[in-house]
């Protein structure tokens, strides 16, 4: 079977069969992209200053990646309120523990790891796996809008089948564009475990979406 790289520019360590790649592209396109992180000059110096107690430097670091981190948390938890709580906890822990970070260049990965851990804690504490789904108050005015909303609803329900740990691997790899080795480090598992979780998650998503598309047959009594 012919294979293509899974987003070769971002995922050099994973090879997917073409149909699987197409499926992943479809999921990502309809579940919204994550906001970018932008650029901060003198980032390593900011990290060192923040570690020394400079609150302004810390706020600059967090502000530059805040929307991106919140997007990751929302995709993992599928609940805006829980995502905000998780991000807040991650930021609190980052400010407290930043002096222990030895390599300033690892700040982003380190903060992402704190965020994922906070997402897991938030999911366990509140058990909000059946997250709220925001609906538009008005009816869609075009057929394309209705189809897009239906796609979004199917994806939402499919993601809720997965555990937060499996969602995290999908989000970090396919939405945040991180290689699996980095995903494994952030989620605190071995690279082989991260790979297994990714394949299981994609297989489960596909099965859930296919099941949702099957026509329902009423029981005849």
N, C-alpha and C positions, 0 to 999 in steps of 0.2 A: 504494500500500500504506500502511495506517495505521502510524504510528510512535509510539513512546513514548520519553520520555527515559530514558537508562540510569541509573537511580538518581538522579533529578533533584536530590535534596538533596545528593548527593556528586559527581555527574558532569555538570555543566551543559554541558560542551562536546562531548558525544558523543550522537548519536541513533542508536538501533538499531531495526530492524524488530521488531515485537512477538514473532514466533517466536524471534528471536535473543535478545531480552531474557529470554524465558522460559527459554531454554537456559542463559544465564548465571546466572540465579537458581537453576536446578537444580544447576549445578556448585558454586556458592558454598555453597548449603545443605548439600551432602553432603561438602564438603571442609573443613568446620569454619571458624568465623569466627576472626579474629585477636583476641587479648586486647587490651583497651583500654590506653590510656596513662596514664589518671588525670590528676590536676592537681597542679602544683607552684607554690606561690605565690612571687612574686619571682623568676620564672625567669630573666629577663634579668640580674638582679643575680647569680644563681648562676653563670650563664655567664661573666660578667665575673670573678667571684671564682675560678672554676676556671681561667680563662685566665691568671690571675695566680699560679697554682700551688697553689690551695686544693684539696687532695685530697678533703676531706669534701664540698665543693660539687660536685665532679665526680662523686663516687659517688652523690650524691642525684640528679643529672641522669640518670645512666646507669640507676640502679635504677628510676626512675619509668617508663622506657620499655623496660627490658631485655626483659621478656616479649614485648612487642609486636615488637621488633626480632628476637628469636629466632624468633617465629612467622613473620615475613617470610622469614627465612633458611631456615627449614625448608620453606616452601612453594616457594621458588626451587630449593633443592638437592635436596629430597625425601630427605634423609639427616640424621637428628638429629645425628650426630657431626660431619659436615661443617658443619652449621649452627652448632654451638657453636664450632667452630674459626674460622669466618668472623666470628662476633660478637666473639670474643676479639681477633682481628686488628683489627677495626674500632674497638674500644674503645682498643686500644693506639695506633693511629694518631690517634684523636681526642685522647687525652691529649697526645700529642707535638705535634700540629699546631694545637691549639685557640688558642694565642696569635695565629695568623694569621687567625682568623675575625673579620671586621670587623663583622658585623651579628649581635648576640646573638639576635635574633628568628629568624634563619635556622638556629639550632642543630639543630633536629629534621631539617630537610631536608638539612643538611650531614652529619649523622651517618648518615642514611639512605643518602646517596650513598656514604659510606665503606663502609657495610655491603654495598651492592650490588656495589661494586668488589671487596670481599673475597670475596663469593660467587662472582664470576666467576673470581677467582684460585684459589679453592679447587676449583672445578669443573675448571679447566685443570690444576691441579697433581695432583689425585688421579683425575681422569676417573671420577668416581663418578656418571655419568649413570644407570646402572642401579642406583639406590639401593635400600637394603634397605627392605622393607615389613614393619612390625610386625604380627604376627598374634596373635589371641587363642589361648591354649593350650586353652581349653575350647570345646566346640562351642556355638554359639548355641542358646538355649533356646526362642526364638520365631522364627516365620517372618519377622517384621518385622526382627529382628536379622540374620538371614541375608541378607535382601534389602539391608539397609543396608551390610553388609560387602561384598556383591557390587558395589554401587554404588561404594563406596570403592575397591575393587580396580580397577574399570574406570577410574575417574578417575585413580588413581595411574599406571596403565599409559599412559593417554592423555597425562598431563603429561610422562612420560618421553620421549615422542616429540619434545617441544619442546626447543629449546636453552635454557640458563639465561637468555639475553638475552630470549627471548620469554616465558619464565615470569615474569621480573621485571616486565614490563609488565602482564601479567594480574594478578599478585599486588598490585602497587602501585595499580593502577586499580580493580580489582573487589573486592579484599579490604581493602586499606588505605584505600580511598575517596578517593584523590588524583585531582585533575583531570589530564588528559593533559599539560597544560603543565608541571605539577609533576613528573609522571612522566618527561617528557623531560629536565628539568633534572637529576633524580636519576640517571638512567641515562646521561646525557652524550650524548644524541642530539638531533637536531632534532625539533620537534613533529610534523612530517609523518612522520618515521621511526618515532616512537613510535606514531602512529596506524596506520601500515602494519603494524608488528609486532603490534599488538593484533588487528587484523582477521585477519592470517595465523594468529596463535595460536588464536583462537576457531574459525576455519575448520578448522584442523588438529585441535583437540580434538574438534570435532563429528564429523569424519570418522573419527577413531580410535575414538570411542565407538560410532558406528554400525557400524563394522567389527567391533568386539568383540561386538555384539549379533546379528550375522548368524549363522545356523546354519552349522556346518561341514559341508561335503560331502566325504565320503571318496572318494578316487579308486578307480574300479572297474578292476581289471586282468583 
